[in-house]
Amino acid sequence: MNKNYLQRSLLFKYILGVALFFCCIPNLVAQQKDSLNPNKENNLPEVLIRSTPIIDTLQRIPASVNVVSAADLQRGDQLSLANEINKNPGIQMQQGALNLSRISIRGLGARSQYSTNRVKAYIEGIPLTTGEGETTLEDIDLNLIERIEIIKGPASSTYGAGLGGVMNISIIKPQQESTSIQLNGLVGSFGTFKSGVTAALASGNASALFSYNHLESDGFRDNSTYDRDTFTAYAKTQLAPAHSLAFFGNFTKLKAFIPSSINLQDFNENPDKAAFTWGQAQGYESYDKAIAGLSHTWNFSDKSAWTTSIFGNYRDGYEPRPFDILDEESFAFGIRSNFNTAFTIGSIPVKSSLGLEYFDESYDVQLFENLYEDNNGNGTLQGNSFSEQHQDRKYLNLFAQFSLQFTERLKGEVGVSYNHSRYVLDDSLNNTGEDRSGKYTYPRQFLPQAGLTYEVVSDKFIYANVSKGFSLPSVAETLTPEGAINTTIEPEIGINYELGLKATWLNKKLYTELALYSIQVNDLIVADRIAEDQYVGRNIGKTDHNGIELLINYNQSIAPGWFLKPYGSLTLNDYSFDEFVDNDVNYNGNDLTGVPDQIYNLGIDLVQNSGFKFNINYRHTGMIPLNDGNTLYSDSYNLLNARADYSFQLLQQLDLTIYTGVNNLTDTDYAAQILPNATGFGGAAPRYYYPGDPVNYYVGLRLNYHL
C-alpha cells in the first residue's frame, strides 16, 4: 500500500470524524453547565479583526484568520517570527538564516526557491510585497509589532494578488496621555547581539513614536555574518473631530552573508559549513530599504468612514552570488482608499466596503560577472555587465465587499475584485541578441468571494466560504539567466472551498477552531533548474490542496494570581499534483514538493500576576518531499523551545523585565529550510538542505521608563 493512499485514507477518516462532530454540537452544548458563573479573569478575550474589509469579531468572520499578538512574540527569542508563525495551523515559515525565509500557507508558495512569493503582506496599510509579488518580513523588528493578522487563502477580495493569503502587521502605538522610553538588549549564542531604544509620546490629540534597533550575529554556519540597523517612526494627530492623519516610516540597512544550501553528506557530517561556491565567493546581500505612508481618515458619521493612504518605498540592493552579481534599485508609490458605510436593504442590516489600491513600481536591474575565482581567495570581484533592464510594474485592484446580517444568527458576505497588472520593459543590454523591450500585460482577473456564518448556539459558529485568487510570477520566475523576459508565463489561479467551526466552551475558558478546506490551483508555476542556482519559471500542471486545521487555546486559574494557558494546533494535509507532466515524466498523484504532510504544536504558558512567566513549546514537523518525483524526503523532526520572564518595578516610574530562553533544547539535527528540486551539476550532489541551528541560548532585558 503506497504512502499517498495511506495519507488520503487517513484524511478521509478525519473528515468523517469532523462531520460527526458537527452533528453532535447541539448535544455537546446541552451538556454544559450554564448555571456556572463565568470568571472574567479566566475568560479568553474576544478578538476583533481589523484587517478584513469589514471589521468584526473573529468568530463572526466566514474565513480562517489567525492572530499573532505582541504577547505571543514574547514567548520566543525576539529574533525571528518563525517560531510564533509556525504555531498557527496551515502556515509554515521555513527560515534557513536570519535573512532567508519562505512562508507558505496551505502549501501555496512551498515550491518557491528562495523567497515568499504567494503571500502578500502589509504594515500599517503599506504594502511590504513588491510589484512582482515577493514579500520580505525579516527586516521588521519584533519589539515593534503589536499584532499580525493572517487571512489564510484567497478569502478576502480586497487585497488582490496573494493566492496563499495576506498578513497584516500593526506596530505598537503610544498609550494615551503618556511619555515613555524603552531600552532593550539581548545576547545569545553564535555571537548574537541585539539592542534598541523606543521613545513614545501621547498628549491631547497627538501621539508619536520613534525607535532604533540593531541586530548582529556571527551565525551558526560559515559565511553567515548578519548586521542590520532599523529606524522606525510613527505619528498621529486628530486634525478635527471627524478627521485624523497618521504617518508611518521605516528604514533598514542590511548586510548579510549567505551560506546557501548544502548536500546530504555535508548536512549529516558538517552542517556548519557553507556551500563551497558561496563560501569561495563570500556571497552576501546588502541593501538600504525605506517605506513610508501617510493615511487620512474621515469619519462622516457613526456609520460611515473613508480612509485614504498614500505610500512609497525604495530599495537599493547589491548581491554578489557565485554565478553573477545582482545590482538592483527600485522605487514604488501607490494609493489605497477604502470607504466603509452601513445601511439597510429592507429589514436586513448591511455593511459595505468599497475601494481601490494602485501600485506603481520602477525597477532597475543589472547583472555582472563574478570573477571570484580569479581574486586570489578574496571573494567577490565584479566583472563586466552582461544584462541591464528597466521595468515599470503597475498594479490596480478595485474591490467591493458586503456583509448582510440576515438574522441575529445568520450572516453572509459577498465580494468581488478586479485586478489589472502589467509591466513595461526597457531592455538596454541583452546578450541573447533579441530586444525584449515592450509592454506586457497579464490577463485581467475578476475574483469573486462569498461566505456564510451561522451561530448554532451561543458562541459557537459554523462557517463556509468559496473564493478565487491568483498570484503573479516573481522576478526570478520571469527573468531568464540571460536577462530576457519570459513573456508566456501566466499567473497561478486557485479556487478555495472551506468549511469551519469557531467556538468557545467551558464559560469562555476554552476556544477552538476547526477548518476543512480544498484548494485547486491551475497554471502552476514550476522552477526549471538549468544551472547551479539558476532557474526558469514555467506554467505546467495543476495541484490539489486538501487539509484539516485545528487550533485550541485554554485559560485556567490554578491558584490566586496564577494562570495556566495550554495551547495547541494540528495541521493535516493531502497536497498533491493533479495534472503534472514534465519532460515526458508523469508526476500525477505525487505529493506536492516542499511542504510536510503534518505539523502539530503543543505549548503551555504559566503566568503569575506579579510578573513571572514561563513558556515551553513542542513542535513536530513531518517529512517533506524534496523533489517532484518523491524519490527523496527530508526526515521528520521535533523541536523544543522554552523561555522564562520576570518583570518587576525598580522605581515608581521604572519597570524592568529580564528573560532567558533556550531554542532546540534537545539539540535536534534538522533542516530549517529546504531547496525544492535541487540538482547537482559537474558531478556534485544536489544541495537540498539549510541546516537549522543546534541548541542555542539567549538572555535579554527590557527597561521601561514612564515619565
Secondary structure per residue as TSV (DSSP state, phi and psi in degrees):
chain	resnum	aa	ss	phi	psi
A	1	M	-	360.0	125.4
A	2	N	-	-81.6	166.1
A	3	K	H	-63.7	-40.3
A	4	N	H	-60.4	-43.0
A	5	Y	H	-63.4	-43.1
A	6	L	H	-61.2	-41.7
A	7	Q	H	-62.9	-44.7
A	8	R	H	-67.3	-36.2
A	9	S	H	-64.4	-44.1
A	10	L	H	-62.2	-42.8
A	11	L	H	-62.5	-41.4
A	12	F	H	-61.5	-41.1
A	13	K	H	-64.4	-39.1
A	14	Y	H	-66.9	-40.5
A	15	I	H	-63.1	-41.3
A	16	L	H	-62.5	-43.0
A	17	G	H	-63.3	-38.6
A	18	V	H	-65.1	-41.8
A	19	A	H	-60.8	-42.0
A	20	L	H	-64.9	-35.9
A	21	F	H	-62.4	-42.5
A	22	F	H	-59.8	-40.9
A	23	C	H	-65.0	-27.6
A	24	C	T	-92.8	-0.7
A	25	I	H	-52.4	-50.5
A	26	P	H	-56.7	-39.7
A	27	N	H	-68.3	-39.3
A	28	L	H	-62.9	-40.6
A	29	V	H	-66.0	-39.5
A	30	A	H	-62.0	-24.9
A	31	Q	T	-80.5	-11.8
A	32	Q	S	-73.1	147.6
A	33	K	-	-90.0	96.8
A	34	D	T	-69.3	-14.9
A	35	S	T	-74.1	-13.6
A	36	L	S	-68.6	138.2
A	37	N	-	-84.1	124.2
A	38	P	-	-67.2	137.4
A	39	N	-	-91.1	110.9
A	40	K	T	-60.6	-32.9
A	41	E	T	-64.5	-30.3
A	42	N	T	-87.1	-17.1
A	43	N	S	-67.5	140.2
A	44	L	-	-74.4	134.9
A	45	P	-	-68.8	148.1
A	46	E	-	-75.1	131.2
A	47	V	-	-100.2	125.9
A	48	L	E	-98.6	123.6
A	49	I	E	-93.0	121.6
A	50	R	-	-102.4	-13.2
A	51	S	S	-90.5	-12.2
A	52	T	S	-73.6	154.7
A	53	P	S	-59.6	-31.9
A	54	I	S	-118.2	112.8
A	55	I	-	-66.0	134.6
A	56	D	E	-160.2	171.8
A	57	T	E	-72.6	154.3
A	58	L	G	-55.1	-41.8
A	59	Q	G	-70.4	-24.5
A	60	R	G	-92.1	-0.6
A	61	I	S	-89.2	124.6
A	62	P	S	-80.1	57.9
A	63	A	S	-162.1	165.0
A	64	S	-	-92.2	114.5
A	65	V	E	-129.8	128.8
A	66	N	E	-111.3	147.6
A	67	V	E	-123.0	129.5
A	68	V	E	-112.8	117.5
A	69	S	E	-96.9	171.4
A	70	A	H	-61.6	-37.2
A	71	A	H	-63.8	-36.4
A	72	D	H	-63.6	-43.9
A	73	L	H	-63.8	-25.6
A	74	Q	T	-80.5	5.8
A	75	R	T	-80.0	-17.2
A	76	G	T	-114.3	-157.2
A	77	D	T	-89.8	3.8
A	78	Q	S	62.9	18.5
A	79	L	S	-110.9	-34.0
A	80	S	-	-139.3	143.8
A	81	L	S	-75.1	-18.0
A	82	A	H	-57.4	-42.8
A	83	N	H	-59.4	-41.7
A	84	E	H	-82.9	-37.7
A	85	I	H	-58.1	-41.1
A	86	N	T	-73.4	-7.6
A	87	K	T	-80.3	-8.7
A	88	N	S	-93.7	130.3
A	89	P	T	-64.4	141.6
A	90	G	T	84.9	-4.5
A	91	I	E	-118.7	131.4
A	92	Q	E	-131.6	126.1
A	93	M	E	-113.6	105.6
A	94	Q	E	-88.7	132.0
A	95	Q	E	-135.4	104.9
A	96	G	E	-82.1	-17.6
A	97	A	E	-162.1	169.4
A	98	L	T	-60.7	-26.9
A	99	N	T	-106.6	12.7
A	100	L	E	-138.4	114.1
A	101	S	E	-148.7	162.7
A	102	R	E	-143.0	123.2
A	103	I	E	-105.1	129.4
A	104	S	E	-124.2	143.3
A	105	I	E	-121.2	120.4
A	106	R	T	54.3	38.2
A	107	G	T	81.9	-7.0
A	108	L	B	-82.5	119.3
A	109	G	T	97.7	-1.3
A	110	A	T	-69.0	-24.7
A	111	R	T	-93.8	3.7
A	112	S	-	-61.6	142.5
A	113	Q	S	-72.3	-45.2
A	114	Y	S	-131.6	-36.4
A	115	S	S	-120.9	176.8
A	116	T	B	-88.8	117.6
A	117	N	-	-141.3	20.0
A	118	R	S	-126.6	8.6
A	119	V	E	-129.3	127.2
A	120	K	E	-89.3	155.9
A	121	A	E	-144.2	145.3
A	122	Y	E	-132.6	148.6
A	123	I	E	-127.9	121.0
A	124	E	T	51.3	38.7
A	125	G	T	81.5	-0.1
A	126	I	E	-99.9	129.4
A	127	P	E	-63.8	129.8
A	128	L	-	-91.0	-17.8
A	129	T	S	-80.2	133.9
A	130	T	-	-76.1	175.2
A	131	G	T	-64.1	-21.8
A	132	E	T	-101.7	8.7
A	133	G	S	97.6	6.8
A	134	E	-	-91.0	134.6
A	135	T	B	-118.7	131.1
A	136	T	-	-123.4	118.9
A	137	L	-	-108.3	-8.1
A	138	E	T	-67.4	-17.8
A	139	D	T	-79.7	-15.4
A	140	I	S	-83.0	124.6
A	141	D	-	-74.6	130.7
A	142	L	G	-66.8	-24.5
A	143	N	G	-64.4	-18.3
A	144	L	G	-94.7	-11.5
A	145	I	E	-84.3	126.5
A	146	E	E	-86.8	-42.7
A	147	R	E	-166.6	157.4
A	148	I	E	-126.2	124.2
A	149	E	E	-106.3	125.2
A	150	I	E	-117.0	111.9
A	151	I	E	-91.7	116.8
A	152	K	E	-89.7	130.7
A	153	G	S	78.4	177.8
A	154	P	S	-81.5	51.0
A	155	A	-	-84.8	-9.3
A	156	S	-	-121.0	127.1
A	157	S	T	-81.9	-2.5
A	158	T	T	-89.6	-8.1
A	159	Y	S	-110.6	1.1
A	160	G	-	66.6	-132.0
A	161	A	S	-65.9	118.5
A	162	G	-	166.8	69.7
A	163	L	S	-58.3	-37.9
A	164	G	S	-74.3	-31.3
A	165	G	E	146.0	-171.0
A	166	V	E	-134.8	138.3
A	167	M	E	-116.2	122.2
A	168	N	E	-112.2	120.3
A	169	I	E	-108.5	130.8
A	170	S	E	-114.5	140.3
A	171	I	E	-95.6	164.3
A	172	I	-	-65.1	149.9
A	173	K	-	-120.6	152.7
A	174	P	-	-62.7	139.3
A	175	Q	-	-75.2	151.4
A	176	Q	T	-60.2	138.2
A	177	E	T	48.8	58.5
A	178	S	E	-148.4	156.9
A	179	T	E	-135.1	129.7
A	180	S	E	-147.6	154.1
A	181	I	E	-130.4	129.4
A	182	Q	E	-119.8	130.4
A	183	L	E	-112.9	138.7
A	184	N	E	-137.6	150.5
A	185	G	E	-152.3	152.6
A	186	L	E	-152.4	140.3
A	187	V	E	-128.5	146.0
A	188	G	E	-154.4	-176.5
A	189	S	T	-60.7	159.8
A	190	F	T	61.2	35.3
A	191	G	T	68.0	27.4
A	192	T	E	-79.4	131.9
A	193	F	E	-143.2	133.1
A	194	K	E	-137.1	139.9
A	195	S	E	-147.7	157.4
A	196	G	E	-170.3	160.7
A	197	V	E	-139.8	137.5
A	198	T	E	-133.0	126.6
A	199	A	E	-115.0	133.7
A	200	A	E	-135.5	142.4
A	201	L	E	-143.1	134.5
A	202	A	E	-141.3	123.7
A	203	S	E	-150.1	126.6
A	204	G	T	62.3	-123.9
A	205	N	T	-97.2	11.5
A	206	A	E	-131.4	150.7
A	207	S	E	-149.2	154.6
A	208	A	E	-153.6	153.6
A	209	L	E	-145.4	139.2
A	210	F	E	-136.2	138.3
A	211	S	E	-142.0	140.8
A	212	Y	E	-125.5	133.3
A	213	N	E	-138.0	139.9
A	214	H	E	-126.1	138.0
A	215	L	E	-139.1	130.9
A	216	E	E	-140.7	153.0
A	217	S	E	-160.2	144.2
A	218	D	-	-79.2	-24.0
A	219	G	-	82.7	154.0
A	220	F	S	-72.0	-32.2
A	221	R	S	-103.5	163.3
A	222	D	T	-63.3	151.8
A	223	N	T	54.8	45.4
A	224	S	-	-133.6	25.8
A	225	T	-	-62.5	139.4
A	226	Y	E	-133.2	135.4
A	227	D	E	-146.6	122.0
A	228	R	E	-141.8	135.8
A	229	D	E	-121.3	135.3
A	230	T	E	-131.6	131.8
A	231	F	E	-119.3	130.9
A	232	T	E	-134.2	139.3
A	233	A	E	-136.9	143.5
A	234	Y	E	-143.2	141.6
A	235	A	E	-151.3	147.0
A	236	K	E	-147.0	141.8
A	237	T	E	-141.7	146.7
A	238	Q	E	-93.2	103.3
A	239	L	E	-69.0	-35.9
A	240	A	E	-159.1	169.9
A	241	P	T	-53.5	-30.3
A	242	A	T	-106.0	-1.2
A	243	H	E	-128.2	133.9
A	244	S	E	-135.3	152.1
A	245	L	E	-131.9	132.4
A	246	A	E	-130.9	146.9
A	247	F	E	-127.5	141.3
A	248	F	E	-137.9	136.2
A	249	G	E	-145.3	147.8
A	250	N	E	-147.7	133.9
A	251	F	E	-126.1	132.6
A	252	T	E	-126.8	133.5
A	253	K	E	-120.6	121.6
A	254	L	E	-134.1	140.7
A	255	K	E	-138.3	118.7
A	256	A	E	-137.8	123.8
A	257	F	E	-78.1	157.1
A	258	I	-	-122.1	113.9
A	259	P	-	-80.9	-21.1
A	260	S	-	64.1	-173.9
A	261	S	-	-88.2	160.7
A	262	I	B	-131.3	167.5
A	263	N	-	-83.4	175.4
A	264	L	H	-63.2	-41.1
A	265	Q	H	-63.0	-46.5
A	266	D	H	-65.4	-37.4
A	267	F	H	-59.2	-39.7
A	268	N	H	-80.5	-34.7
A	269	E	H	-106.2	-35.1
A	270	N	-	-137.8	64.4
A	271	P	T	-65.6	-16.0
A	272	D	T	-86.1	-4.6
A	273	K	S	-82.6	155.2
A	274	A	-	-88.9	159.7
A	275	A	-	-56.5	140.7
A	276	F	H	-56.0	-50.7
A	277	T	H	-67.0	-36.8
A	278	W	H	-68.9	-36.3
A	279	G	H	-67.4	-41.4
A	280	Q	H	-65.4	-39.7
A	281	A	H	-81.0	-10.6
A	282	Q	T	50.4	49.9
A	283	G	-	-65.6	145.9
A	284	Y	E	-157.6	172.4
A	285	E	E	-128.1	143.9
A	286	S	E	-142.7	145.5
A	287	Y	E	-163.0	156.2
A	288	D	E	-109.2	128.8
A	289	K	E	-137.2	134.7
A	290	A	E	-134.4	139.3
A	291	I	E	-132.5	148.0
A	292	A	E	-155.9	148.9
A	293	G	E	-152.8	151.2
A	294	L	E	-126.8	126.5
A	295	S	E	-124.8	132.5
A	296	H	E	-118.4	130.6
A	297	T	E	-118.2	129.6
A	298	W	E	-119.4	110.7
A	299	N	E	-91.0	100.6
A	300	F	-	-62.8	-42.9
A	301	S	S	-159.1	-172.0
A	302	D	S	-66.3	-18.7
A	303	K	S	-109.8	-8.0
A	304	S	-	-135.0	137.0
A	305	A	E	-148.4	146.4
A	306	W	E	-128.7	119.1
A	307	T	E	-117.2	128.4
A	308	T	E	-128.6	131.0
A	309	S	E	-124.4	136.0
A	310	I	E	-113.1	142.5
A	311	F	E	-147.9	163.0
A	312	G	E	-153.1	156.9
A	313	N	E	-146.7	156.0
A	314	Y	E	-139.9	140.7
A	315	R	E	-145.0	130.3
A	316	D	E	-122.7	107.3
A	317	G	E	-120.8	150.2
A	318	Y	E	-141.1	123.2
A	319	E	E	-137.3	98.0
A	320	P	E	-75.5	124.5
A	321	R	-	-124.3	160.9
A	322	P	S	-59.9	-31.1
A	323	F	S	-94.7	-16.5
A	324	D	-	-172.8	179.5
A	325	I	E	-121.5	125.1
A	326	L	E	-98.8	121.2
A	327	D	E	-119.2	115.1
A	328	E	E	-135.9	152.9
A	329	E	E	-146.4	134.9
A	330	S	E	-138.9	148.7
A	331	F	E	-138.9	133.3
A	332	A	E	-135.6	149.9
A	333	F	E	-141.2	162.3
A	334	G	E	-173.4	-178.9
A	335	I	E	-143.9	142.2
A	336	R	E	-132.9	124.1
A	337	S	E	-130.9	135.4
A	338	N	E	-140.6	123.0
A	339	F	E	-111.4	118.8
A	340	N	E	-112.6	137.5
A	341	T	E	-151.8	168.0
A	342	A	E	-131.7	142.4
A	343	F	E	-158.5	-175.4
A	344	T	E	-126.8	146.5
A	345	I	E	-116.6	105.4
A	346	G	T	66.4	-118.5
A	347	S	T	-105.6	9.4
A	348	I	E	-97.9	116.6
A	349	P	E	-67.7	137.1
A	350	V	E	-130.4	136.1
A	351	K	E	-116.0	139.6
A	352	S	E	-131.2	154.8
A	353	S	E	-138.4	119.4
A	354	L	E	-123.2	138.8
A	355	G	E	-175.1	-174.2
A	356	L	E	-149.3	156.6
A	357	E	E	-137.0	128.0
A	358	Y	E	-123.4	135.0
A	359	F	E	-136.0	127.7
A	360	D	E	-131.0	119.7
A	361	E	E	-124.2	131.3
A	362	S	E	-103.5	125.5
A	363	Y	E	-131.0	123.8
A	364	D	E	-115.5	132.0
A	365	V	E	-137.1	138.1
A	366	Q	E	-136.1	135.1
A	367	L	E	-111.2	135.0
A	368	F	E	-122.5	156.1
A	369	E	E	-68.4	144.0
A	370	N	E	-108.4	110.2
A	371	L	-	-97.7	37.1
A	372	Y	G	-60.4	-29.0
A	373	E	G	-67.9	-19.2
A	374	D	G	-102.4	15.8
A	375	N	T	-110.8	24.3
A	376	N	T	54.8	38.9
A	377	G	T	77.1	11.7
A	378	N	S	-95.0	8.7
A	379	G	-	87.4	-150.4
A	380	T	-	-57.5	137.8
A	381	L	-	-140.0	117.9
A	382	Q	E	-74.5	131.0
A	383	G	E	-108.1	-146.8
A	384	N	E	-76.4	152.3
A	385	S	E	-80.0	138.0
A	386	F	E	-124.6	0.9
A	387	S	E	-156.3	138.4
A	388	E	E	-148.4	125.2
A	389	Q	E	-141.6	154.2
A	390	H	E	-126.0	130.2
A	391	Q	E	-124.8	141.0
A	392	D	E	-113.4	117.0
A	393	R	E	-107.6	130.2
A	394	K	E	-127.0	137.6
A	395	Y	E	-141.6	129.1
A	396	L	E	-127.7	131.7
A	397	N	E	-129.9	118.2
A	398	L	E	-107.1	131.4
A	399	F	E	-139.7	154.5
A	400	A	E	-146.3	134.9
A	401	Q	E	-141.2	141.4
A	402	F	E	-131.9	136.4
A	403	S	E	-115.1	125.3
A	404	L	E	-119.4	122.0
A	405	Q	E	-93.2	87.9
A	406	F	-	-64.0	-45.7
A	407	T	S	-138.0	-179.3
A	408	E	S	-61.1	-28.9
A	409	R	S	-104.8	-19.9
A	410	L	E	-110.6	123.5
A	411	K	E	-126.8	141.1
A	412	G	E	-125.1	150.1
A	413	E	E	-132.5	137.3
A	414	V	E	-134.2	147.5
A	415	G	E	-158.4	161.7
A	416	V	E	-152.2	148.4
A	417	S	E	-137.3	151.1
A	418	Y	E	-114.9	129.4
A	419	N	E	-127.4	130.7
A	420	H	E	-130.3	124.5
A	421	S	E	-131.6	137.6
A	422	R	E	-156.3	164.4
A	423	Y	E	-142.8	151.2
A	424	V	E	-111.0	128.1
A	425	L	E	-115.2	129.5
A	426	D	E	-114.0	105.8
A	427	D	E	-92.6	94.5
A	428	S	E	-78.5	-35.2
A	429	L	E	-146.0	118.1
A	430	N	E	-144.2	120.0
A	431	N	T	-77.5	-2.3
A	432	T	T	-77.9	-12.7
A	433	G	S	82.2	1.1
A	434	E	-	-119.8	122.4
A	435	D	-	-81.1	115.8
A	436	R	-	-96.5	14.3
A	437	S	-	-58.9	146.2
A	438	G	E	150.9	-170.9
A	439	K	E	-109.1	133.6
A	440	Y	E	-126.8	126.6
A	441	T	E	-121.0	129.0
A	442	Y	-	-78.7	154.2
A	443	P	-	-56.7	138.6
A	444	R	-	-65.9	142.2
A	445	Q	E	-118.2	128.3
A	446	F	E	-107.2	119.1
A	447	L	E	-116.2	102.4
A	448	P	E	-86.0	158.8
A	449	Q	E	-154.0	138.7
A	450	A	E	-147.5	144.3
A	451	G	E	-153.7	156.4
A	452	L	E	-131.6	141.6
A	453	T	E	-127.5	132.2
A	454	Y	E	-130.2	127.4
A	455	E	E	-85.9	102.1
A	456	V	E	-64.5	-52.3
A	457	V	E	-140.0	-179.8
A	458	S	T	-55.6	124.4
A	459	D	T	66.3	22.1
A	460	K	E	-132.8	111.3
A	461	F	E	-117.7	138.1
A	462	I	E	-110.8	149.6
A	463	Y	E	-142.9	160.7
A	464	A	E	-146.8	144.2
A	465	N	E	-149.4	155.9
A	466	V	E	-131.5	131.7
A	467	S	E	-150.5	154.9
A	468	K	E	-120.1	142.2
A	469	G	E	-145.7	172.3
A	470	F	E	-151.3	162.4
A	471	S	E	-138.6	139.4
A	472	L	-	-82.8	152.6
A	473	P	-	-64.7	149.7
A	474	S	-	-82.5	170.6
A	475	V	H	-58.9	-43.2
A	476	A	H	-61.1	-27.3
A	477	E	H	-88.5	-15.3
A	478	T	H	-103.5	-24.2
A	479	L	B	-92.1	130.7
A	480	T	-	-80.0	164.9
A	481	P	T	-58.8	-25.7
A	482	E	T	-80.9	-2.2
A	483	G	S	91.7	4.7
A	484	A	-	-83.7	165.5
A	485	I	B	-103.7	132.9
A	486	N	-	-85.0	101.1
A	487	T	T	-81.6	-4.6
A	488	T	T	-95.3	-9.1
A	489	I	-	-72.4	139.8
A	490	E	-	-117.7	160.1
A	491	P	-	-66.4	154.7
A	492	E	E	-80.2	139.6
A	493	I	E	-120.4	136.0
A	494	G	E	-141.3	150.0
A	495	I	E	-121.7	130.3
A	496	N	E	-111.7	129.9
A	497	Y	E	-118.2	131.3
A	498	E	E	-144.8	141.4
A	499	L	E	-132.9	135.7
A	500	G	E	-153.2	170.0
A	501	L	E	-131.6	134.5
A	502	K	E	-129.7	120.6
A	503	A	E	-149.4	146.7
A	504	T	E	-110.8	147.1
A	505	W	E	-136.1	170.7
A	506	L	T	52.1	53.3
A	507	N	T	56.6	42.1
A	508	K	T	67.4	23.2
A	509	K	T	-87.4	-26.3
A	510	L	E	-117.2	128.9
A	511	Y	E	-122.1	133.8
A	512	T	E	-132.1	146.8
A	513	E	E	-131.3	139.0
A	514	L	E	-137.1	129.7
A	515	A	E	-134.8	135.5
A	516	L	E	-118.7	132.5
A	517	Y	E	-144.3	159.5
A	518	S	E	-144.5	124.9
A	519	I	E	-123.1	127.7
A	520	Q	E	-109.4	123.9
A	521	V	E	-112.6	129.0
A	522	N	E	-110.1	161.5
A	523	D	S	56.7	41.6
A	524	L	-	-54.6	131.3
A	525	I	E	-92.3	123.1
A	526	V	E	-114.7	150.4
A	527	A	E	-97.7	114.1
A	528	D	E	-94.5	112.7
A	529	R	E	-79.1	123.7
A	530	I	E	-114.1	-12.6
A	531	A	E	-162.9	175.2
A	532	E	T	-62.3	119.8
A	533	D	T	63.5	22.4
A	534	Q	E	-129.5	137.9
A	535	Y	E	-139.1	157.9
A	536	V	E	-127.6	130.4
A	537	G	E	-87.0	141.6
A	538	R	E	-142.4	146.2
A	539	N	E	-83.2	120.3
A	540	I	-	-160.6	119.2
A	541	G	-	96.8	176.3
A	542	K	E	-133.9	152.3
A	543	T	E	-131.2	151.5
A	544	D	E	-112.8	132.8
A	545	H	E	-122.6	101.9
A	546	N	E	-117.8	135.7
A	547	G	E	-164.1	170.4
A	548	I	E	-129.4	136.0
A	549	E	E	-128.2	138.5
A	550	L	E	-134.4	134.1
A	551	L	E	-131.7	135.0
A	552	I	E	-136.3	132.0
A	553	N	E	-132.1	138.1
A	554	Y	E	-137.6	146.5
A	555	N	-	-135.9	118.3
A	556	Q	E	-136.3	129.9
A	557	S	E	-77.2	128.3
A	558	I	E	-111.3	-12.0
A	559	A	E	-170.3	162.7
A	560	P	T	-54.5	118.6
A	561	G	T	82.6	-0.4
A	562	W	E	-116.0	135.2
A	563	F	E	-132.8	138.4
A	564	L	E	-110.5	126.1
A	565	K	E	-127.8	81.3
A	566	P	E	-74.6	152.1
A	567	Y	E	-149.8	161.9
A	568	G	E	-165.3	161.5
A	569	S	E	-150.1	153.1
A	570	L	E	-138.5	132.6
A	571	T	E	-125.5	119.8
A	572	L	E	-123.6	130.3
A	573	N	E	-141.2	160.1
A	574	D	E	-132.9	85.8
A	575	Y	E	-100.4	126.7
A	576	S	E	-148.8	160.5
A	577	F	E	-77.2	125.8
A	578	D	E	-86.1	-53.8
A	579	E	E	-133.8	112.6
A	580	F	-	-156.3	103.2
A	581	V	E	-122.3	119.1
A	582	D	E	-127.7	121.6
A	583	N	T	52.3	44.4
A	584	D	T	67.5	11.0
A	585	V	E	-101.7	126.4
A	586	N	E	-92.7	118.1
A	587	Y	-	-106.9	11.1
A	588	N	T	-54.1	131.6
A	589	G	T	86.3	-9.6
A	590	N	-	-71.2	155.0
A	591	D	B	-65.0	143.4
A	592	L	-	-65.0	133.2
A	593	T	T	-70.3	140.7
A	594	G	T	91.8	2.7
A	595	V	-	-135.7	135.4
A	596	P	-	-73.1	155.3
A	597	D	S	-81.6	-15.7
A	598	Q	E	-154.7	143.1
A	599	I	E	-141.8	133.6
A	600	Y	E	-139.9	146.1
A	601	N	E	-123.8	139.4
A	602	L	E	-135.1	135.4
A	603	G	E	-153.3	162.1
A	604	I	E	-138.1	130.7
A	605	D	E	-105.3	128.9
A	606	L	E	-112.9	119.8
A	607	V	E	-126.7	132.4
A	608	Q	E	-114.6	135.4
A	609	N	T	-60.4	-25.8
A	610	S	T	-76.9	-7.8
A	611	G	S	131.8	-5.4
A	612	F	E	-91.2	137.9
A	613	K	E	-139.9	143.8
A	614	F	E	-141.4	136.6
A	615	N	E	-135.5	138.6
A	616	I	E	-134.8	138.0
A	617	N	E	-136.2	137.1
A	618	Y	E	-119.9	132.4
A	619	R	E	-131.5	131.7
A	620	H	E	-110.6	129.7
A	621	T	E	-119.7	127.3
A	622	G	-	-75.8	-178.8
A	623	M	-	-66.0	146.0
A	624	I	E	-118.7	124.7
A	625	P	E	-64.7	128.0
A	626	L	-	-92.0	-18.6
A	627	N	S	-142.3	163.2
A	628	D	T	-64.4	-27.8
A	629	G	T	-77.8	-6.4
A	630	N	-	57.6	30.3
A	631	T	-	-85.3	-10.7
A	632	L	-	-146.7	132.8
A	633	Y	E	-123.8	146.8
A	634	S	E	-76.2	155.9
A	635	D	-	-72.5	146.7
A	636	S	-	-67.7	158.8
A	637	Y	E	-151.2	163.5
A	638	N	E	-127.7	134.7
A	639	L	E	-122.0	144.2
A	640	L	E	-131.4	121.2
A	641	N	E	-123.6	150.2
A	642	A	E	-147.7	150.7
A	643	R	E	-151.4	145.2
A	644	A	E	-128.0	139.3
A	645	D	E	-126.2	150.1
A	646	Y	E	-141.6	123.4
A	647	S	E	-114.2	138.6
A	648	F	E	-154.9	167.6
A	649	Q	E	-100.2	119.0
A	650	L	E	-79.0	-48.1
A	651	L	E	-133.4	178.4
A	652	Q	T	-59.0	-34.4
A	653	Q	T	-113.8	12.9
A	654	L	E	-129.2	119.6
A	655	D	E	-114.6	144.6
A	656	L	E	-130.9	134.6
A	657	T	E	-121.6	127.6
A	658	I	E	-116.7	145.1
A	659	Y	E	-149.2	158.2
A	660	T	E	-148.6	152.1
A	661	G	E	-156.4	167.1
A	662	V	E	-133.2	129.3
A	663	N	E	-104.0	144.2
A	664	N	S	54.7	57.7
A	665	L	T	-56.4	-31.5
A	666	T	T	-92.6	6.2
A	667	D	-	55.5	48.8
A	668	T	-	-77.0	138.2
A	669	D	-	-86.3	122.9
A	670	Y	-	-154.9	161.9
A	671	A	E	-94.5	109.9
A	672	A	E	-71.0	-24.5
A	673	Q	E	-153.2	148.0
A	674	I	E	-122.6	155.3
A	675	L	-	-105.3	104.7
A	676	P	T	-63.6	141.0
A	677	N	T	57.2	37.3
A	678	A	-	-63.1	146.5
A	679	T	-	-131.5	136.1
A	680	G	-	-84.4	142.2
A	681	F	-	-125.9	147.3
A	682	G	T	62.5	32.4
A	683	G	T	84.4	-1.9
A	684	A	-	-80.4	149.0
A	685	A	-	-73.2	148.4
A	686	P	-	-63.5	144.3
A	687	R	-	-103.9	88.7
A	688	Y	-	-88.6	-21.7
A	689	Y	E	-114.7	134.5
A	690	Y	E	-109.2	105.0
A	691	P	E	-63.8	140.2
A	692	G	-	-80.2	159.4
A	693	D	-	-64.9	140.8
A	694	P	-	-69.9	-172.9
A	695	V	S	-52.8	133.7
A	696	N	E	-147.3	157.0
A	697	Y	E	-127.7	158.5
A	698	Y	E	-154.4	155.4
A	699	V	E	-141.8	140.3
A	700	G	E	-149.2	171.8
A	701	L	E	-145.7	157.0
A	702	R	E	-138.7	122.3
A	703	L	E	-114.2	123.2
A	704	N	E	-115.1	125.2
A	705	Y	E	-115.0	117.9
A	706	H	E	-105.0	116.9
A	707	L	-	-78.5	360.0
